[in-house]
């Protein structure tokens, strides 16, 4: 049960485990071929540059899931928010309330830090997750469209060649 769940923040030595969970999530989302992150890059951005944080869900001393998050900022609220990039529970541990418990832990972190909100994206096909988020009271932001510049397009805009 979720009452047996413990949490711990990732340390530098956990980089291989972080990458493992990222790949597991990507495989679940049928996007494993898009993962280009490696241990060196994760260590630099999470621990050297401190641009993200990772918390592990732990059962009986074993990390069985993770959440990677960082702070964004709302100018309308005038305060930071917590942005959840990834949340994953290993398949054999699902159905025990651990996903909900981990999300609750993140909400507690957001509240403790004075954040104005917590946000995340969910793939449109992932109905089980969507149903779960809605059951918690999360609202889909249907009136917003996500835009992205990446790779060569990002470089072109940066160089003024758009």
ZIKACOR-V558913 format. One record per residue. RES is the residue in one small letter. SS is DSSP state (A for helix, B for strand, O for the rest). D_LAST is the distance of its C-alpha to the last C-alpha in Angstrom with 1 decimal. Layout:
# ZIKACOR-V558913
res	ss	d_last
RES	SS	D_LAST
RES	SS	D_LAST
This chain:
# ZIKACOR-V558913
res	ss	d_last
x	O	52.6
x	A	49.8
x	A	52.5
x	A	52.8
x	O	49.1
x	B	48.3
x	B	45.0
x	B	43.8
x	B	40.7
x	O	39.2
x	O	40.1
x	A	38.5
x	A	41.0
x	A	39.6
x	A	36.2
x	A	37.5
x	A	38.7
x	A	35.4
x	A	33.6
x	A	36.5
x	A	35.9
x	A	32.2
x	A	32.9
x	A	35.7
x	A	33.4
x	A	30.7
x	A	33.5
x	A	34.8
x	O	31.4
x	O	31.2
x	O	28.1
x	A	29.8
x	A	27.7
x	A	24.6
x	O	26.4
x	O	25.2
x	O	26.8
x	O	29.7
x	A	32.5
x	A	31.3
x	A	27.9
x	A	29.7
x	A	32.2
x	A	29.7
x	A	27.7
x	A	30.7
x	A	33.4
x	A	32.1
x	O	29.2
x	O	30.9
x	O	27.8
x	O	29.7
x	B	33.3
x	B	35.3
x	B	38.6
x	B	40.9
x	B	43.3
x	B	46.5
x	B	49.6
x	O	52.7
x	O	50.8
x	B	48.2
x	B	44.5
x	B	44.0
x	B	40.6
x	B	37.8
x	B	35.3
x	B	32.2
x	B	30.9
x	B	29.3
x	B	29.1
x	B	26.4
x	B	26.9
x	B	27.5
x	O	27.2
x	O	29.4
x	O	32.1
x	O	31.7
x	B	32.2
x	B	30.9
x	B	30.9
x	B	31.5
x	B	28.9
x	B	30.4
x	B	28.1
x	B	30.9
x	B	34.6
x	B	36.7
x	B	40.5
x	O	42.0
x	A	43.3
x	A	46.9
x	A	46.7
x	O	45.2
x	O	47.4
x	O	49.0
x	O	47.0
x	A	45.0
x	A	41.6
x	A	42.8
x	A	44.4
x	A	41.3
x	A	39.3
x	A	42.2
x	A	42.1
x	A	38.4
x	A	39.2
x	A	42.0
x	A	39.7
x	A	37.3
x	A	40.4
x	A	41.9
x	O	38.8
x	O	38.6
x	O	35.4
x	O	34.7
x	O	33.6
x	B	32.8
x	B	30.0
x	B	28.9
x	O	27.2
x	O	29.3
x	O	28.6
x	O	29.6
x	O	32.2
x	O	33.9
x	A	36.6
x	A	39.1
x	A	36.8
x	A	35.7
x	A	39.4
x	A	40.2
x	A	37.6
x	A	38.7
x	A	42.3
x	O	41.5
x	O	40.2
x	O	36.5
x	O	34.5
x	O	31.6
x	O	28.6
x	O	28.2
x	O	26.5
x	O	23.4
x	O	20.7
x	O	19.1
x	O	15.3
x	O	14.0
x	O	11.1
x	O	12.9
x	A	13.2
x	A	10.7
x	A	7.9
x	A	9.1
x	A	9.3
x	A	5.8
x	A	5.0
x	A	8.4
x	O	8.0
x	O	5.7
x	O	3.8
x	O	0.0
